[in-house]
Amino acid sequence: MPDLSRRGFIAAAIAAGTVRSLPTLASKVGGRRVLTLVYDKSLGMMRAVEKLVP
């Protein structure tokens, strides 16, 4: 298991929750998905952020 700080653990937990809830949200809401890569300083790496655009 990676050595995570408290901030890193919170960011990873939020990202995991988003991944679990996003498919159900996307099926209910129409629109286009925009995927962007952002640098997360707390994790020290890039992560994907998906936005729904009407």
N, C-alpha and C positions, 0 to 999 in steps of 0.2 A: 504494500500500500504506500502511495506517495506521501511524503512528509508535507502536510498542508498546514498553513497557518490558519488562524480563525477566519481571517478575511477570505482566504482561498477556499476554505471549506464552505463558507456561506455562498460565495459566488458559484461554486460547483453545485451546491444544492439547489440554488435558484435556476441554474441552467438545466439541471436534470428535471426539475418540476415543469419548466417551460417546454422541454422536449416531450414530456408525457401529455401535457394539456393542449399543445398546439394542434395535433391532428384532429381532435374533436372540435376545436374552435374553427379550424379551416373548413371543415365540412359543413358547418352551419352558416358561415359567412362567405358570400361570393366576393370575387375580386381577384386581383393579381398579387402574387407573392414576389417580394423583392428580397434577395439574399445578399447581405453585405458581410464582409470580413472586417472585424475590428480588433485592435490590440487591447487586451485586457491586462492592465498593469498588475492587478491583484493576483492573477494566475501566471503572469509572465509569458503569455503566448497569445496567438491569434485565436479568435472564436467566431463562429458564424452567428449572425443576428438576422432573423427572418421577420419582415414586416408585411402586413396585408394592406394593399392599396386598393381602395374601391374603384 
